[in-house]
């Protein structure tokens, strides 16, 4: 980015988002935050790994690479902390010594700030539709910075007329290069439909092995980078054509091929925004900002623009939600049970229309774009409280949060085959009630609040319902999104060996499903769902036994009392 563009970007940040990193308190009828920080607040079952699948092998490499990157980031932060101590500039640990919040104190209530559409569109122009004129085939697999040694090759595909200064650029196949050049020319001429056709041709060439000049010496990562670049160009073309539904699968595939590149996630966020799926757009923007930092992004103006986009999507999701309301409570240490009840009392007073079911998320910590700073661990954390108008909409959260294996089951006959009517009912319950709430919860939580892969597992089970109803297009979109989430997980959180094996199995099974291989009953997520049904059945038996035992004891006590009364009367 040249100095002129950089100045324009900084001016835009100052104009539309001057106080991004300043803590804010957003409260309204739908959302509230407590005034002061308070001192509130198994691994999944091992499943059989699919062998011989390339996607599973790539997953292993990504887990190793992500661990290496995080270790280097942690070492960098430790050095910085040591330097501060040596210079006597270390900040006091105020968060750990935070006093207990008096929850009875009055709340600061402010109207929910509105970010205009023009500001959102400005972010998209500068970060999503980037370098359209100067760089035709822009792609960066990973950022590097002086504090982080590169763990994977930094590659950039550029117009042959613009010679890059990097000596380590991969050599692109000449026929593929011609196809990309023609597609880019059509795109600059605003012939987006023609450009999309050319990019599809380029993608077909790439799938046939014509990706790099030396295909037998090329690494899988470099080939995936080229394919991801073409996929993301197709996303931009379809967005320009105002066809986000056609861009969706390409956005997912660009992340599956290269989850480390922050623009892929930001472009996915743009597609979700155009489809009015704001919670998912917020999560994609959050991940984009984290990836930008993780791989050495140092330009604060870019990070602020991404955070602006993230905040706008969260606020839009809250504003449009009718079935629930939300409150974020800042905290520093672990929350106690009595404090949870006080938080719920405050929520009930603030949101009296949403008290049929109140759920406080104790499984993980939430972050907000107004206060997050990825280089300062841990960032300011928040306790999330959700309230629902309808008890049925939220009661599943307690059940899901208590499971080791995240799944949703609601069977009248646990071991019987689902009828078409039952399938339709469960699909609608999952799609309209379960997934939207889980997507919103995950929009402010990087590592997931429930057991590992929650939210993703439910999507895969939802895809199974779509498959039974022969809704193939929707099924492929849902599985594609789940695969993008799975490919990103190793970069977002540390996972155990058992979790890594489950991740491999899920990725391999998802790929097989998309390619139409094997029977759907063999999928890992279906096996996990069966375990969940058995668990539900056992809990039901236990509840029935305890109820029967309680009734039997009550009858015996009643009979005993009658006998005593009869004996006394006689």
C-alpha positions in Angstrom: 0.0 0.0 0.0 1.6 3.3 -1.1 1.8 6.4 1.2 -1.1 8.1 -0.6 -3.5 5.2 -0.1 -2.3 4.8 3.5 -3.1 8.5 4.3 -6.6 8.1 2.7 -7.1 5.0 4.9 -6.1 6.8 8.0 -8.3 9.7 7.2 -11.2 7.4 6.8 -10.6 5.7 10.1 -10.3 9.1 11.9 -13.5 10.3 10.2 -15.8 7.3 10.7 -14.3 5.6 13.8 -12.1 7.9 15.7 -12.4 6.2 19.1 -12.4 2.5 18.1 -10.0 1.4 20.8 -11.6 3.5 23.5 -13.8 1.4 25.8 -17.5 2.1 25.2 -20.7 1.1 27.0 -23.5 0.3 24.6 -26.9 -0.2 26.1 -30.5 0.0 24.8 -33.7 -2.0 24.8 -31.9 -4.9 23.2 -28.3 -4.6 24.6 -26.7 -3.4 27.8 -23.4 -3.5 29.6 -22.6 -3.0 33.3 -20.8 0.2 34.3 -17.7 -1.1 36.1 -15.5 -4.2 35.8 -16.5 -6.8 38.3 -14.8 -9.8 39.8 -17.5 -12.0 38.4 -16.5 -14.3 36.4 -13.6 -33.1 27.7 -12.3 -33.3 25.4 -14.8 -34.8 22.9 -15.1 -38.5 22.5 -12.4 -40.0 20.2 -13.8 -41.1 16.9 -12.3 -43.2 14.2 -10.1 -41.2 11.8 -10.6 -41.4 8.1 -7.4 -42.6 6.4 -5.9 -41.7 3.1 -7.7 -38.4 2.8 -5.6 -35.4 1.6 -7.8 -33.0 3.5 -7.0 -34.8 6.8 -3.3 -34.6 6.0 -3.5 -30.8 5.3 -5.4 -30.4 8.6 -2.5 -32.0 10.5 0.0 -29.6 8.9 -2.2 -26.6 9.7 -2.4 -27.7 13.4 1.4 -27.8 13.5 1.8 -24.5 11.7 -0.8 -22.8 13.9 1.0 -24.0 17.1 4.3 -22.7 15.8 2.9 -19.3 15.0 1.2 -19.0 18.4 4.4 -20.0 20.2 6.3 -17.3 18.3 3.6 -14.8 19.2 3.7 -15.8 22.8 7.5 -15.6 22.9 7.3 -12.1 21.3 4.8 -11.0 24.0 7.0 -12.4 26.8 10.0 -10.4 25.5 7.9 -7.3 25.4 6.7 -7.9 28.9 10.3 -8.5 30.2 11.3 -5.3 28.5 8.6 -3.3 30.3 9.6 -4.8 33.6 13.2 -3.9 33.0 12.3 -0.3 32.2 9.9 -0.1 35.1 7.0 0.6 32.7 4.9 -2.5 33.5 1.2 -1.7 33.9 -0.4 -2.6 37.3 -2.5 -5.7 37.2 -5.7 -3.8 37.8 -7.9 -6.5 36.2 -6.9 -9.2 38.6 -7.4 -7.0 41.6 -10.7 -5.7 40.5 -13.2 -5.1 43.3 -16.5 -6.9 43.5 -19.1 -5.0 41.5 -22.1 -3.7 43.3 -24.8 -4.9 40.9 -27.5 -2.8 42.6 -25.8 0.4 41.3 -27.6 2.2 38.5 -26.7 1.4 35.0 -25.5 3.9 32.4 -28.1 3.5 29.6 -27.1 5.0 26.2 -28.8 4.5 22.8 -27.3 1.8 20.7 -24.9 3.7 18.3 -25.7 3.4 14.7 -22.9 3.0 12.2 -24.1 4.3 8.8 -24.2 2.1 5.7 -21.8 4.4 4.0 -19.0 3.7 6.6 -19.6 0.0 6.1 -19.4 0.3 2.3 -16.2 2.4 2.7 -14.6 -0.5 4.7 -15.5 -2.9 1.9 -14.1 -0.7 -0.8 -10.8 -0.3 1.0 -10.3 -3.9 2.3 -12.6 -6.2 0.3 -12.3 -4.8 -3.2 -8.6 -4.0 -2.7 -6.0 -3.0 -5.3 -8.3 -3.7 -8.2 -6.4 -1.4 -10.6 -2.8 -1.7 -9.7 -2.5 -5.3 -8.7 -4.6 -7.8 -10.7 -3.7 -11.0 -8.9 -3.0 -9.9 -5.4 -2.6 -12.6 -2.8 -0.7 -12.8 0.4 -0.7 -16.1 2.3 0.8 -14.8 5.5 2.0 -11.5 6.9 5.5 -11.2 8.4 6.8 -8.8 10.9 10.2 -8.3 12.6 8.9 -10.0 15.7 7.6 -13.1 13.9 9.6 -15.4 11.7 7.6 -16.6 8.8 6.3 -20.1 9.2 5.0 -20.4 5.7 5.9 -18.9 2.4 4.7 -15.4 1.7 3.4 -15.5 -1.9 1.9 -12.9 -4.1 0.4 -13.5 -7.5 0.7 -10.3 -9.5 0.1 -9.0 -13.0 3.1 -10.0 -15.2 3.4 -6.3 -16.2 4.0 -5.4 -12.5 7.3 -7.2 -11.5 7.4 -7.9 -7.8 10.4 -7.4 -5.6 10.2 -10.9 -4.0 12.5 -13.6 -5.2 10.5 -16.4 -3.7 7.3 -15.9 -5.7 6.0 -19.2 -7.1 6.1 -19.5 -10.9 2.6 -19.6 -12.2 1.7 -21.9 -15.1 1.7 -19.9 -18.3 -1.7 -20.9 -19.5 -3.2 -20.2 -16.1 -1.5 -16.9 -16.1 -3.0 -16.0 -19.5 -6.5 -16.9 -18.2 -6.0 -14.9 -15.1 -4.8 -11.9 -17.0 -7.8 -12.0 -19.3 -10.2 -12.4 -16.4 -8.6 -9.4 -14.6 -8.8 -7.2 -17.7 -12.5 -8.0 -18.0 -13.0 -7.2 -14.3 -11.3 -3.8 -14.6 -13.6 -3.1 -17.5 -16.5 -3.9 -15.2 -17.5 -6.9 -17.3 -18.1 -8.9 -14.2 -20.1 -11.8 -15.7 -17.4 -12.3 -18.4 -14.7 -12.0 -15.7 -16.4 -14.6 -13.6 -16.5 -17.0 -16.5 -12.8 -16.5 -17.1 -12.0 -17.1 -13.5 -14.1 -20.3 -13.6 -12.0 -21.4 -16.5 -8.8 -20.6 -14.6 -10.1 -22.6 -11.7 -10.8 -25.6 -13.9 -7.2 -25.4 -15.3 -5.9 -25.3 -11.7 -8.0 -28.3 -10.8 -6.4 -30.2 -13.7 -2.9 -29.6 -12.3 -2.0 -26.4 -14.2 -1.4 -24.2 -11.2 2.3 -23.7 -10.9 5.1 -23.9 -13.5 6.7 -26.8 -11.7 3.8 -28.9 -10.5 5.9 -31.9 -9.3 8.1 -29.6 -7.2 5.3 -27.4 -5.8 4.0 -27.8 -2.2 0.4 -28.4 -1.5 0.2 -25.0 0.3 1.3 -23.1 -2.8 -1.2 -24.9 -5.0 -3.9 -24.2 -2.4 -2.9 -20.5 -2.4 -3.4 -20.2 -6.1 -6.7 -21.9 -6.0 -7.8 -19.8 -3.0 -6.8 -16.7 -4.9 -9.0 -17.6 -7.8 -11.9 -18.5 -5.5 -11.7 -15.1 -3.8 -11.7 -13.3 -7.1 -14.9 -15.2 -8.0 -16.4 -13.9 -4.7 -15.6 -10.3 -5.6 -17.1 -10.8 -9.1 -20.4 -12.2 -7.8 -20.5 -9.4 -5.1 -20.1 -6.8 -7.9 -22.9 -8.6 -9.8 -25.0 -8.4 -6.6 -25.3 -12.1 -6.4 -24.1 -13.0 -2.9 -25.8 -16.4 -3.0 -23.5 -17.4 -5.9 -20.5 -16.0 -4.0 -21.2 -17.9 -0.8 -19.6 -21.3 -1.7 -16.6 -19.6 -3.3 -16.1 -17.6 0.0 -16.2 -20.8 2.0 -13.8 -22.6 -0.3 -11.3 -19.8 -0.3 -11.0 -20.1 3.5 -10.8 -23.9 3.4 -7.9 -23.6 1.0 -6.2 -20.8 2.9 -7.7 -20.0 6.3 -4.7 -17.9 7.4 -5.4 -15.0 5.0 -7.5 -12.3 6.7 -9.1 -10.9 3.6 -10.7 -14.3 2.9 -12.6 -14.0 6.1 -13.5 -10.4 5.6 -14.9 -11.2 2.1 -16.9 -14.0 3.6 -18.2 -11.4 6.1 -19.3 -9.2 3.2 -21.2 -12.1 1.6 -23.0 -12.8 4.9 -23.8 -9.1 5.2 -25.4 -9.0 1.8 -27.4 -12.1 2.7 -28.5 -10.3 5.9 -26.8 -13.0 8.1 -25.3 -10.5 10.5 -24.2 -12.7 13.4 -22.1 -14.9 11.0 -20.8 -11.7 9.3 -19.7 -10.5 12.8 -17.8 -13.7 13.5 -16.1 -13.7 10.2 -15.0 -10.1 10.7 -13.7 -10.9 14.2 -11.6 -13.8 12.8 -10.3 -11.5 10.1 -9.0 -9.1 12.6 -7.4 -11.8 14.7 -5.7 -13.3 11.6 -4.5 -9.9 10.6 -2.8 -9.6 14.0 -1.6 -13.2 14.2 0.3 -13.0 11.0 2.0 -9.8 11.8 -0.3 -7.1 10.6 1.0 -3.9 12.1 -1.1 -1.1 10.4 -3.6 0.0 13.1 -5.8 1.8 10.6 -6.6 -1.5 8.9 -7.3 -3.2 12.2 -9.6 -0.4 13.2 -11.6 -0.6 10.0 -12.1 -4.4 10.5 -13.2 -3.7 14.1 -15.6 -1.1 12.8 -17.1 -3.7 10.5 -17.3 -6.2 13.3 -19.1 -3.8 15.6 -21.5 -2.8 12.9 -22.5 -6.4 12.2 -23.0 -7.1 16.0 -25.2 -4.1 16.4 -27.2 -5.0 13.3 -27.7 -8.6 14.6 -28.9 -7.3 18.0 -31.2 -4.7 16.4 -32.9 -7.2 14.1 -33.2 -10.0 16.7 -36.8 -10.1 18.0 -36.8 -13.3 20.1 -34.0 -12.4 22.5 -32.1 -9.6 24.2 -28.5 -9.4 25.3 -26.4 -7.9 28.1 -22.6 -7.9 28.4 -21.0 -7.7 31.8 -17.3 -6.8 32.1 -15.4 -9.0 34.5 -11.8 -9.9 35.6 -11.9 -13.1 37.6 -14.0 -16.2 38.0 -17.7 -15.7 38.6 -19.5 -17.2 41.6 -23.0 -18.6 41.6 -24.4 -15.8 43.8 -23.1 -13.2 41.4 -24.7 -15.0 38.4 -28.1 -14.7 40.1 -27.5 -11.0 40.7 -26.5 -10.5 37.0 -29.8 -12.2 36.1 -31.7 -9.9 38.4 -30.1 -6.9 36.8 -31.0 -8.3 33.4 -34.6 -8.9 34.4 -34.9 -5.3 35.5 -33.3 -3.9 32.4 -35.1 -6.2 29.9 -38.5 -7.1 31.5 -39.9 -8.3 28.1 -37.2 -11.1 27.8 -37.4 -13.0 31.1 -39.2 -16.2 30.1 -35.7 -17.9 29.9 -32.5 -16.2 31.1 -29.2 -17.8 30.2 -25.8 -16.7 31.4 -22.9 -18.2 29.4 -20.3 -19.5 31.9 -18.5 -21.8 29.4 -16.3 -19.1 27.9 -15.3 -15.5 27.7 -16.6 -12.9 25.2 -14.8 -9.9 23.7 -16.2 -6.7 22.1 -14.6 -4.8 19.2 -14.6 -1.6 21.2 -12.1 -2.9 23.7 -10.2 -5.9 22.2 -6.5 -5.7 21.8 -5.1 -9.0 20.5 -1.5 -8.1 21.6 -2.6 -7.7 25.2 -3.6 -11.0 26.7 -6.1 -11.5 28.1 -8.2 -8.7 26.4 -11.1 -7.2 28.3 -13.6 -10.0 28.8 -17.3 -10.0 29.2 -20.0 -12.2 30.6 -22.8 -12.8 28.1 -26.4 -13.0 29.4 -29.3 -13.8 27.0 -33.0 -13.4 27.7 -35.8 -14.9 25.6 -39.5 -14.0 25.1 -40.2 -17.7 24.5 -38.9 -20.2 27.0 -38.6 -22.9 24.3 -36.1 -20.6 22.3 -33.5 -20.7 25.0 -33.9 -23.7 27.2 -31.7 -25.9 24.9 -28.7 -23.8 25.8 -28.4 -25.3 29.3 -28.6 -28.7 27.8 -26.0 -28.1 25.1 -23.5 -26.4 27.5 -23.5 -29.4 29.8 -22.5 -31.9 27.1 -19.0 -33.1 26.4 -20.1 -33.8 22.8 -22.0 -30.9 21.4 -25.1 -32.0 19.7 -28.8 -31.3 19.6 -31.3 -34.1 19.9 -35.1 -33.9 20.2 -36.5 -37.4 19.4 -39.8 -38.7 20.5 -38.5 -42.2 19.8 -34.8 -42.1 20.4 -33.9 -45.3 18.5 -36.5 -45.1 15.8 -36.1 -43.9 12.2 -37.1 -40.3 11.6 -40.2 -39.8 9.5 -40.3 -37.0 6.9 -42.5 -34.9 9.2 -40.1 -35.4 12.1 -37.2 -34.5 9.8 -38.9 -31.3 8.7 -39.7 -30.4 12.3 -36.2 -30.9 13.5 -34.7 -29.1 10.5 -36.9 -26.0 11.1 -36.1 -26.1 14.9 -32.4 -26.3 14.1 -32.4 -23.7 11.3 -34.7 -21.1 12.9 -34.1 -21.5 16.6 -30.8 -23.3 17.4 -28.3 -22.1 14.9 -29.2 -18.4 14.9 -28.6 -18.2 18.7 -25.4 -20.2 18.5 -24.2 -18.0 15.7 -24.9 -14.9 17.8 -23.1 -16.3 20.8 -20.0 -17.1 18.7 -20.0 -13.6 17.1 -18.2 -12.2 20.2 -16.2 -15.3 21.2 -13.1 -16.3 19.3 -12.6 -19.8 20.9 -16.2 -20.9 21.3 -18.2 -20.8 24.5 -19.4 -24.4 24.4 -17.4 -27.6 24.0 -15.0 -27.7 21.1 -16.6 -27.5 17.6 -20.0 -26.5 19.0 -21.9 -24.5 16.4 -20.0 -26.4 13.7 -21.3 -29.8 14.8 -24.9 -28.5 14.8 -24.4 -27.2 11.2 -23.2 -30.6 10.0 -26.2 -32.2 11.7 -28.4 -29.6 10.1 -26.9 -30.6 6.7 -27.9 -34.2 7.4 -31.6 -33.0 7.7 -31.2 -31.1 4.4 -29.8 -34.2 2.7 -32.7 -36.3 3.8 -35.1 -33.8 2.3 -33.0 -33.7 -0.9 -32.2 -29.9 -0.5 -28.8 -30.4 -2.1 -27.8 -26.8 -2.8 -28.5 -25.7 0.8 -26.7 -28.8 2.1 -23.5 -28.0 0.1 -23.5 -24.4 1.4 -23.9 -25.5 5.1 -21.2 -28.1 4.8 -18.9 -25.6 3.0 -19.4 -23.2 5.9 -18.7 -25.9 8.4 -15.5 -26.9 6.6 -14.3 -23.3 6.6 -14.9 -23.1 10.4 -13.1 -26.4 10.9 -10.1 -25.3 8.8 -9.8 -22.1 10.9 -10.0 -23.7 14.4 -6.3 -24.6 14.8 -5.4 -21.0 14.4 -8.0 -19.8 17.0 -7.3 -22.2 19.9 -5.0 -24.8 21.1 -6.4 -28.3 20.5 -5.4 -31.7 22.0 -4.3 -34.7 20.0 -7.7 -36.3 20.5 -9.4 -33.1 19.3 -7.1 -33.0 16.3 -8.1 -36.5 15.3 -11.7 -35.6 15.6 -11.0 -32.5 13.4 -9.4 -34.7 10.8 -12.3 -37.1 10.7 -14.9 -34.3 10.4 -13.0 -32.6 7.6 -12.5 -35.9 5.7 -16.2 -36.8 6.1 -17.3 -33.4 5.1 -15.2 -33.5 1.9 -16.6 -37.0 1.1 -20.1 -35.7 1.6 -19.5 -32.8 -0.8 -18.1 -35.2 -3.4 -21.0 -37.6 -3.0 -19.0 -40.5 -1.6 -20.2 -43.0 1.0 -23.5 -43.4 2.8 -24.6 -40.5 5.0 -25.1 -42.8 8.0 -21.4 -43.3 8.3 -20.6 -39.7 9.1 -18.9 -38.8 12.3 -21.5 -36.2 13.3 -24.3 -38.7 12.9 -22.5 -41.1 15.2 -22.1 -38.3 17.7 -25.7 -37.5 17.4 -26.6 -41.2 18.2 -24.4 -40.9 21.3 -26.4 -37.8 22.3 -29.7 -39.7 21.8 -28.5 -42.5 24.0 -27.4 -40.0 26.6 -30.8 -38.3 26.5 -32.5 -41.7 26.8 -30.4 -42.6 29.9 -31.2 -39.2 31.5 -34.9 -39.7 30.8 -34.8 -43.1 32.4 -33.0 -41.7 35.4 -35.6 -38.8 35.7 -38.5 -41.3 35.4 -36.9 -43.6 38.1 -36.4 -40.7 40.5 -40.0 -39.4 39.9 -41.4 -42.9 40.5 -39.3 -43.3 43.6 -40.4 -40.0 44.9 -44.1 -40.9 44.3 -43.7 -44.3 45.9 -42.0 -42.8 49.0 -44.8 -40.2 49.3 -47.5 -43.0 49.0 -45.7 -45.0 51.7 -45.5 -42.0 54.0 -49.2 -41.3 53.4 -50.2 -44.9 54.1 -48.1 -44.9 57.3 -49.7 -41.7 58.5 -53.2 -43.2 57.9 -52.3 -46.3 59.9 -51.0 -44.2 62.8 -54.2 -42.1 62.8 -56.3 -45.3 62.7 -54.3 -46.8 65.6 -54.7 -43.6 67.7 -58.4 -43.5 67.0 -58.9 -47.1 68.1 
